[in-house]
Amino acid sequence: MSNPKDIFNRLFKEIHPQDRLFPKSEKGIGDFESEEILNTNIYNVMLNRRSQRKFESKYVEDWKLDIIFAAADTAPTAGGFQGFEIFHIKNHGIKIKLVMAANNQPYVNAPVVLVFCMNPSRVKMKFPSDTLKKFSIQDATLAAAYAQLAAHSLGLSSIWIGMIDEIKVMEAIGTNLFPSSILCIGYPKKILQPKPKRTLSELIQVIE
């Protein structure tokens, strides 16, 4: 591999990085036209996604949720068996229980709350149970990541919750499936600019 400097230069060699940022400055969601918010280019979506902890109480349209679920459904999984389940939590009381199960992080009580759980019983492959569990948590993680990118492409923001008490989450949503993460989605109170990342030359270790 050549010596990459940063992801912007690798993806957009003829365009100044600042011209690819969305938004140009941090503003309220109402300051942008819907066409401007909708970033359908996958590279723009990945480069501009930020974790959001402050959501508007605004309702998230069903058609946007359908796209988010469809995106999760396209995620790669072990053997194509989709060893995960998604719990869409609408009940306010359960959301409050999830707040407590997530180290009292208040933003877990978001307009849209999705719990991604492992379901290794779906993975019909001849491997030891520990291996099937490993496949299942990878499946659930990839599905949540795809859902998160889809949400951003639709003008929404999200926060990935990994600090959870898994047993309390299971009790709150009434399942025996082990949760991998909670994804909270909604309209942001303020759109945030992306934070700087490591250069690819720092990130990638080349073994020859």
C-alpha positions as CSV (number, residue, x, y, z in Angstrom):
1,M,0.0,0.0,0.0
2,S,1.1,3.5,-0.7
3,N,1.5,6.0,2.2
4,P,-2.0,7.3,2.6
5,K,-2.3,10.7,4.3
6,D,-6.0,10.9,5.1
7,I,-9.4,9.5,4.0
8,F,-10.4,12.8,2.4
9,N,-7.5,12.8,0.1
10,R,-8.0,9.2,-0.8
11,L,-11.6,9.6,-1.6
12,F,-11.8,13.1,-3.1
13,K,-8.4,13.9,-4.6
14,E,-9.6,16.8,-6.6
15,I,-11.9,18.3,-4.0
16,H,-10.9,20.2,-1.0
17,P,-11.9,18.3,2.2
18,Q,-13.7,21.3,3.6
19,D,-16.0,21.3,0.6
20,R,-17.2,17.7,1.5
21,L,-18.2,18.6,5.0
22,F,-21.9,18.7,6.0
23,P,-22.8,21.0,7.5
24,K,-20.2,23.8,6.9
25,S,-20.9,24.9,10.5
26,E,-22.9,23.6,13.4
27,K,-26.5,24.8,13.1
28,G,-29.9,23.9,14.1
29,I,-31.8,21.3,12.1
30,G,-34.3,23.9,10.9
31,D,-31.6,25.9,9.2
32,F,-31.2,23.4,6.4
33,E,-33.4,22.4,3.5
34,S,-34.4,18.7,3.4
35,E,-32.6,18.2,0.1
36,E,-29.4,19.5,1.7
37,I,-29.7,17.2,4.6
38,L,-30.3,14.0,2.6
39,N,-26.8,12.7,1.9
40,T,-27.2,9.7,-0.3
41,N,-23.5,9.3,-1.2
42,I,-22.2,6.6,1.0
43,Y,-18.8,8.2,1.5
44,N,-20.4,11.5,2.6
45,V,-22.6,9.6,5.0
46,M,-19.7,7.8,6.6
47,L,-17.5,10.9,6.7
48,N,-20.1,13.2,8.2
49,R,-21.8,10.9,10.7
50,R,-21.6,12.0,14.3
51,S,-22.9,10.6,17.6
52,Q,-25.8,12.7,18.8
53,R,-27.0,12.9,22.4
54,K,-29.7,15.6,22.1
55,F,-32.8,14.8,20.0
56,E,-35.8,16.8,19.1
57,S,-39.1,15.3,20.3
58,K,-40.2,15.2,16.6
59,Y,-41.8,12.1,15.3
60,V,-39.7,10.0,13.0
61,E,-41.6,9.0,9.9
62,D,-42.5,5.4,9.3
63,W,-41.0,5.4,5.8
64,K,-37.7,6.4,7.2
65,L,-37.9,3.6,9.8
66,D,-38.6,1.2,7.0
67,I,-35.5,2.3,5.2
68,I,-33.4,1.9,8.4
69,F,-34.8,-1.6,9.0
70,A,-34.2,-2.5,5.3
71,A,-30.6,-1.3,5.6
72,A,-30.0,-3.5,8.7
73,D,-31.5,-6.4,6.8
74,T,-28.8,-6.0,4.1
75,A,-25.9,-6.3,6.5
76,P,-23.5,-9.2,5.9
77,T,-24.0,-12.1,8.2
78,A,-22.3,-15.5,8.9
79,G,-23.6,-17.9,6.2
80,G,-26.4,-15.5,5.4
81,F,-28.4,-16.8,8.4
82,Q,-28.9,-13.4,10.0
83,G,-28.2,-14.4,13.6
84,F,-29.7,-11.4,15.2
85,E,-33.1,-9.8,16.1
86,I,-34.1,-6.1,16.4
87,F,-36.5,-4.9,19.1
88,H,-38.2,-1.6,18.3
89,I,-39.1,-0.1,21.6
90,K,-42.0,2.2,21.6
91,N,-43.2,1.8,25.2
92,H,-42.1,4.8,27.3
93,G,-41.9,2.7,30.5
94,I,-39.6,0.3,28.8
95,K,-37.4,3.1,27.5
96,I,-37.0,4.4,31.1
97,K,-36.0,0.9,32.2
98,L,-33.4,0.9,29.3
99,V,-32.1,4.2,30.5
100,M,-31.4,2.6,33.9
101,A,-29.9,-0.5,32.2
102,A,-27.6,1.8,30.2
103,N,-25.8,3.4,33.2
104,N,-28.5,6.1,33.4
105,Q,-27.7,7.6,30.1
106,P,-30.8,9.9,29.6
107,Y,-30.6,10.0,25.8
108,V,-31.6,6.3,25.7
109,N,-35.1,7.7,26.0
110,A,-35.0,8.8,22.3
111,P,-37.7,9.0,19.7
112,V,-36.6,5.7,18.2
113,V,-34.9,3.1,20.3
114,L,-33.7,-0.2,18.8
115,V,-32.2,-3.0,20.7
116,F,-30.0,-5.4,18.7
117,C,-29.8,-8.9,20.1
118,M,-27.9,-12.0,19.3
119,N,-29.8,-15.0,18.1
120,P,-27.2,-17.8,17.5
121,S,-30.0,-20.4,17.0
122,R,-30.6,-18.9,13.6
123,V,-27.0,-19.7,12.5
124,K,-27.4,-23.2,11.0
125,M,-23.7,-24.0,10.7
126,K,-21.7,-27.0,12.1
127,F,-19.5,-25.1,14.6
128,P,-19.2,-25.1,18.4
129,S,-21.7,-23.0,20.3
130,D,-19.1,-20.5,21.2
131,T,-18.3,-19.9,17.6
132,L,-22.0,-19.5,16.7
133,K,-22.3,-16.9,19.5
134,K,-19.3,-15.1,18.1
135,F,-20.9,-15.1,14.6
136,S,-24.2,-13.9,16.1
137,I,-22.7,-10.9,17.9
138,Q,-20.8,-9.9,14.7
139,D,-24.1,-10.2,12.8
140,A,-25.9,-8.0,15.3
141,T,-23.1,-5.4,15.3
142,L,-23.0,-5.1,11.6
143,A,-26.7,-4.7,11.3
144,A,-26.7,-1.9,13.9
145,A,-23.9,-0.2,12.0
146,Y,-25.8,-0.4,8.7
147,A,-28.9,1.0,10.5
148,Q,-26.9,3.9,11.9
149,L,-25.5,4.9,8.5
150,A,-29.0,4.7,6.9
151,A,-30.4,6.9,9.7
152,H,-27.7,9.6,9.0
153,S,-28.5,9.5,5.2
154,L,-32.1,10.3,6.1
155,G,-31.3,13.5,8.0
156,L,-31.5,11.7,11.3
157,S,-28.8,11.3,14.0
158,S,-28.0,8.5,16.3
159,I,-26.0,7.3,19.3
160,W,-24.6,3.8,19.8
161,I,-25.0,2.5,23.3
162,G,-22.6,-0.2,24.3
163,M,-22.4,0.4,28.1
164,I,-25.3,-1.7,29.1
165,D,-26.3,-4.2,31.8
166,E,-27.3,-7.0,29.4
167,I,-29.4,-8.8,32.0
168,K,-31.4,-5.7,32.8
169,V,-31.9,-5.0,29.1
170,M,-33.2,-8.6,28.6
171,E,-35.6,-8.2,31.6
172,A,-36.8,-4.8,30.3
173,I,-37.7,-6.0,26.8
174,G,-38.8,-9.5,27.9
175,T,-36.4,-11.7,25.9
176,N,-33.8,-14.4,26.6
177,L,-31.7,-13.2,23.7
178,F,-28.5,-11.5,24.7
179,P,-28.3,-7.8,23.6
180,S,-25.2,-6.5,21.8
181,S,-26.1,-2.8,21.6
182,I,-28.9,-0.2,21.8
183,L,-29.2,2.3,18.9
184,C,-31.0,5.6,19.7
185,I,-32.2,7.6,16.7
186,G,-34.0,10.9,16.2
187,Y,-33.9,14.4,14.7
188,P,-30.9,16.2,16.2
189,K,-31.3,19.5,18.1
190,K,-28.1,20.6,16.4
191,I,-26.2,19.0,13.5
192,L,-22.6,18.4,14.5
193,Q,-19.6,18.6,12.2
194,P,-17.5,15.4,12.0
195,K,-14.5,15.1,14.4
196,P,-11.0,14.7,13.0
197,K,-9.9,11.1,12.7
198,R,-6.5,9.5,12.5
199,T,-4.8,9.6,9.1
200,L,-4.8,6.3,7.3
201,S,-1.0,6.0,7.6
202,E,-1.5,6.0,11.4
203,L,-4.5,3.7,11.3
204,I,-3.2,0.9,9.0
205,Q,-0.4,-1.4,9.9
206,V,1.2,-2.9,6.8
207,I,2.6,-6.4,7.1
208,E,4.7,-7.5,4.2
